[in-house]
Amino acid sequence: MKKLIWLMLVLLIFVTVACEESKAINSKDEGQDQENTKEQMEDVDEEVKAEETSEKEDTDKEKMSEPKEDKPIEAQYAINEENSLVMPLNDSINEKIVLLTIDDAPHNYSLEMAKTLNELSANAIFFVNGHFLDTTEDEEILKKIHDMGFKIGNHTYNHASLPDSSQEEQKKEIISLNDRVEEIIGERPEFFRAPFGANTDFSKEVAKDEGMVVMNWTYGYDYFKPYMDADKLKKAMITGEGPEVDVPYSLLKPGANLLMHDREWTAKALKDIVIGLREKGYEMADPSLIQTKE
């Protein structure tokens, strides 16, 4: 009888131990399953986040690649056809400005002058001649000037005297240069200046038909022999006075349209001219804010 009781006790102990081990194993398996499930969920979350990030990046790229609509720039100034002054279109616009223009570009010093102006954050119009655009190097110079943000103006193809040219020749001088400039920089000039400031009624009509604003200048001195010197030119351009060419009074005034050329002495004086004008309280007009013909 005692043996039977001991046998039953041993069997009970064995069954109890087996149950506990089974519970432990099941608990461990359940924990492992939970851990695996957690890791799988984390992997799914990471995949979802990666997909969302990728989709967002693709969307951002698509937005960046979409062509941006260029908002038209509202004009603030207009060129007075009688005297070439730059006039504000309303009383709220600063009138104490001057317009810098460089003729006979892009010859020997135009790129240097453009870099000087660019460093000073000063705007200008470069009036070009077609006979300075004969080589690949000339084309690259014009592109660089344009890429710096400067407006390119039409100064005729061969710098011919328009009053001494036939109407057919005048038209060719103007339109052929517009075609050439467009071929190089992808846009046609918006401003026209006749050689020597000598227009004809016909040349003005052609220029306007081409959508260009016609302008001469209010003063400039670098083509007079006494001012073919950087120091003398600097003083004349800053004061507006040219006593050595019978201009003992100042031509500097709000809206003055300043004529300069692609010349060695002008290139040397240019930085001081800009600084001197600013010290007098003048800003350099932005040609892109000048009203153009449509």
C-alpha positions in Angstrom: 0.0 0.0 0.0 2.8 2.4 0.9 4.6 1.6 -2.4 1.4 2.5 -4.2 1.1 5.8 -2.4 4.8 6.7 -3.1 4.3 5.8 -6.7 1.3 8.1 -7.0 3.3 10.9 -5.3 6.2 10.5 -7.7 3.8 10.4 -10.6 2.0 13.6 -9.4 5.4 15.4 -9.0 6.4 14.3 -12.4 3.1 15.5 -14.0 3.4 18.9 -12.1 7.0 19.5 -13.3 6.0 18.6 -16.8 3.2 21.0 -16.7 5.3 23.8 -15.4 8.0 23.2 -18.1 5.3 23.2 -20.8 3.9 26.5 -19.5 7.4 27.9 -19.5 8.1 26.8 -23.0 4.7 28.1 -24.2 5.3 31.4 -22.4 8.7 31.7 -24.1 7.3 30.8 -27.5 4.5 33.4 -27.0 7.1 36.0 -26.0 9.2 35.2 -29.0 6.1 35.3 -31.3 5.3 38.7 -29.8 8.8 39.9 -30.3 8.8 38.7 -33.9 5.4 40.3 -34.5 6.7 43.6 -33.1 9.8 43.5 -35.3 7.6 42.7 -38.3 5.4 45.7 -37.5 8.4 47.9 -37.1 9.7 46.7 -40.5 6.3 47.5 -42.1 6.3 51.0 -40.5 9.8 51.6 -41.8 8.7 50.5 -45.3 5.6 52.7 -45.2 7.7 55.7 -44.0 10.3 55.1 -46.7 7.5 54.9 -49.3 6.0 58.1 -48.0 9.3 59.9 -48.0 10.0 58.7 -51.5 6.6 59.8 -52.7 7.1 63.2 -51.1 10.6 63.6 -52.7 9.1 62.6 -56.1 6.3 65.1 -55.6 8.8 67.8 -54.6 10.9 67.0 -57.7 7.8 67.2 -59.9 7.0 70.6 -58.4 10.5 71.9 -59.0 10.5 70.6 -62.6 7.2 72.3 -63.4 7.8 75.4 -65.4 7.4 78.5 -63.2 5.2 81.3 -64.5 7.2 84.5 -64.8 5.2 87.3 -63.2 5.4 90.4 -65.4 7.5 93.1 -63.8 5.6 96.2 -63.2 7.2 99.2 -64.9 8.2 102.1 -62.7 9.9 104.4 -65.2 9.5 105.6 -68.8 11.9 107.2 -71.2 11.0 110.8 -72.2 11.2 110.7 -76.0 12.1 114.4 -76.1 15.2 114.5 -73.9 15.8 110.8 -73.0 15.4 111.4 -69.3 14.2 108.5 -67.2 10.9 109.6 -65.6 9.1 107.9 -62.7 5.5 106.8 -63.6 4.1 108.0 -60.3 5.0 110.3 -57.3 5.7 107.4 -55.0 8.7 106.2 -57.1 12.2 107.5 -56.4 13.1 110.1 -59.0 16.8 110.5 -57.9 18.2 107.9 -60.3 20.5 107.8 -63.2 20.6 105.3 -66.1 24.0 103.9 -67.0 24.5 103.0 -70.7 27.6 101.5 -72.4 27.8 101.9 -76.2 29.9 100.1 -78.8 29.8 96.7 -76.9 31.0 94.1 -76.6 34.5 95.3 -77.8 37.7 95.3 -75.7 36.5 96.3 -72.3 32.8 95.5 -72.1 33.2 92.3 -70.1 35.5 94.0 -67.6 33.0 96.8 -67.2 30.2 94.4 -66.7 32.1 92.6 -63.9 32.8 96.0 -62.3 29.2 96.9 -62.3 28.1 93.5 -61.2 30.5 93.7 -58.1 28.9 97.1 -57.3 25.3 95.8 -57.8 24.9 98.6 -60.4 22.6 98.1 -63.5 23.2 99.3 -67.0 22.3 98.8 -70.7 25.0 97.5 -73.0 24.3 98.8 -76.5 25.9 96.5 -79.0 27.1 96.6 -82.6 26.9 93.6 -84.9 30.5 94.0 -86.1 31.6 93.2 -82.6 29.8 89.8 -82.7 31.7 88.2 -85.5 33.5 85.4 -83.5 32.6 82.7 -81.1 34.6 84.5 -78.5 32.5 87.7 -79.1 29.3 85.6 -78.7 30.5 84.2 -75.4 31.3 87.6 -74.1 27.8 88.8 -74.9 26.3 85.8 -73.3 28.3 86.4 -70.1 27.2 90.0 -70.0 23.6 89.0 -70.5 23.8 86.2 -67.9 25.0 88.7 -65.3 21.6 90.4 -65.7 22.4 93.3 -68.0 20.0 94.4 -70.7 21.3 94.3 -74.2 20.4 97.2 -76.5 20.6 97.7 -80.3 23.2 100.2 -81.6 22.9 99.0 -85.2 24.9 96.3 -87.0 27.7 98.4 -88.5 27.4 101.7 -86.5 26.3 103.4 -89.7 25.1 107.0 -89.9 21.3 106.4 -90.4 20.6 109.8 -92.0 23.1 109.0 -94.7 21.6 105.5 -95.3 18.7 104.5 -97.5 15.5 103.2 -95.8 16.4 99.7 -96.8 19.9 100.1 -95.3 18.5 101.5 -92.1 16.0 98.7 -91.7 18.8 96.1 -92.3 21.1 97.8 -89.8 18.4 97.6 -87.1 16.6 94.3 -87.7 19.7 92.2 -88.7 21.3 93.1 -85.3 18.1 92.2 -83.4 18.2 88.8 -85.2 21.9 88.3 -84.4 21.4 89.2 -80.7 18.4 86.9 -80.4 20.4 84.1 -82.0 23.1 84.5 -79.3 21.2 85.2 -76.1 17.7 84.0 -77.0 15.9 87.4 -76.8 15.6 90.5 -78.8 16.8 94.0 -77.6 14.2 96.2 -76.0 16.1 99.5 -76.4 17.5 101.3 -79.4 20.2 104.0 -79.7 21.2 105.3 -83.1 24.9 105.8 -83.8 25.9 109.4 -83.0 22.4 109.9 -81.6 21.3 110.6 -85.2 17.9 109.1 -85.9 15.5 109.5 -88.8 11.7 109.3 -88.7 12.0 106.0 -90.5 14.6 104.5 -88.1 12.4 105.4 -85.2 9.4 103.7 -86.8 11.4 100.6 -87.5 12.7 100.5 -83.9 9.2 100.9 -82.5 7.8 98.3 -84.9 10.5 96.0 -83.4 9.2 96.7 -80.0 12.1 98.9 -78.9 12.3 102.1 -76.9 14.3 104.7 -78.7 16.7 106.8 -76.5 19.7 109.1 -76.9 21.3 110.4 -73.7 21.5 113.5 -71.5 25.3 113.7 -71.1 28.5 111.8 -71.7 32.1 112.9 -72.1 34.4 109.9 -72.8 34.4 110.4 -76.5 35.8 114.0 -76.2 39.6 114.1 -76.3 40.1 116.1 -73.1 38.2 113.4 -71.2 40.1 110.4 -72.6 41.7 110.3 -69.2 40.2 108.3 -66.3 40.6 111.0 -63.6 39.2 113.8 -65.7 36.3 111.6 -66.9 35.5 110.5 -63.4 35.1 114.1 -62.3 33.0 115.0 -65.3 30.6 112.1 -65.0 30.1 112.6 -61.3 29.6 116.4 -61.5 27.9 116.4 -64.8 30.2 119.3 -65.9 32.5 119.3 -68.9 34.2 122.7 -68.9 36.8 121.6 -71.4 34.1 121.0 -74.0 32.0 124.1 -73.2 29.8 122.6 -70.6 30.8 124.6 -67.4 27.4 123.8 -65.7 26.1 120.5 -64.4 23.9 118.3 -66.6 23.4 115.9 -63.7 19.8 115.7 -62.6 17.2 113.1 -61.6 16.6 110.7 -64.4 19.9 111.6 -66.2 20.7 109.1 -69.0 24.5 108.7 -68.9 26.4 107.8 -72.0 29.7 105.8 -71.8 31.6 103.7 -74.2 33.7 100.5 -74.3 36.9 102.5 -73.8 40.0 101.8 -71.7 39.8 105.1 -69.8 36.1 104.6 -69.1 36.7 101.1 -67.8 39.3 102.5 -65.4 37.0 105.3 -64.2 33.8 103.2 -64.0 34.0 102.1 -60.3 34.7 105.6 -59.1 31.9 107.0 -61.2 29.3 104.7 -59.7 30.6 105.3 -56.1 30.7 109.1 -56.7 27.1 109.2 -58.0 25.9 107.2 -55.1 27.7 109.5 -52.7 25.6 112.3 -54.3 22.5 110.3 -53.4 21.7 108.8 -56.8 20.7 105.2 -57.4 21.5 103.3 -60.6 18.2 102.7 -62.5 17.2 99.1 -63.3 16.5 98.9 -67.0 14.1 96.1 -66.4 11.8 98.6 -64.6 11.6 100.9 -67.7 8.4 100.8 -69.6 8.9 99.1 -73.0 6.8 98.8 -76.1 4.6 95.8 -76.6 
